[in-house]
Amino acid sequence: MNLSVNIAGVTLKNPVTVASGTFGSGMEYGEFVDLNRLGAVTTKGVANVPWPGNATPRIAETCGGMMNAIGLQNPGLRVFKERDLKFLADYDTKIIVNVCGRSKEDYIDAVEQLGDTNADLLEINISCPNVKEGGIAFGQNPKMAEEITAAVKKVAKQPVIMKLSPNVTDITEMARAVEAGGADAVSLINTLTGMKIDVERRTFAVANKTGGLSGPAIKPVAVRMVYQVANAIKLPIIGMGGIRTAEDALEFLMVGASAVAVGTANFVNPYATLEVIDGIAAYMERHGIQDINELIGCVK
């Protein structure tokens, strides 16, 4: 039985990775999860310089999910390369590094610094607020998304995955923009913007006022967007958004994703990724499917 998939020329032993920011770089999960079994580990977002992140509180539970406004806190690339990439080098899994930045120059600098590392793929988080454009996220403006993709591709040594924000009018417009910019793959969806009020304190549940909603509540939106994008562009897709079980993952694969990422589920069940991998294999065996690629995009 073949579970391996291809993302922009990189072969993953199975189609399961983790969503950036929900798994660290695997260090915290090592005692629960054999990282060698994952198709890839996707790291928490890293920038060219350290970011302190947002004020606390930064996380709130919601019905069917959670909200976060971490603000992409990270130690910067120098520490990340020494600590995280060195740790992951000991495992037989592909490494997807999530890159964030506040300007085009930030992204270019970070991607250049990652050129000579053991990263297999770069996932560019274009939901970061662009300081030069008054805080609008790169991923909400097609022209900016295409520009940042082209700029990153010009210097990248690894294939580039552009991570799309769902907080747009038409997700296919953004997908076409990054395809035009030269992206090698896309991943979607990032979190949906939400808000929660703490009624006892009569204030916002997270200090940032708004946060990114993730978890099972957003899965139907994510499946719909992956389906739309799969039918709009020709690039491989990593699908994510509320995946907890193999059945959830199979929905994404069947509408056109070549791989999937498990995110919020890791917080409540550290074994979620392994259960998804085993569940996909069991499904294939039950239905007499020899190659996972038979399932990718089978629902038209």
Disulfide bonds with the S-S distance in Angstrom:
none
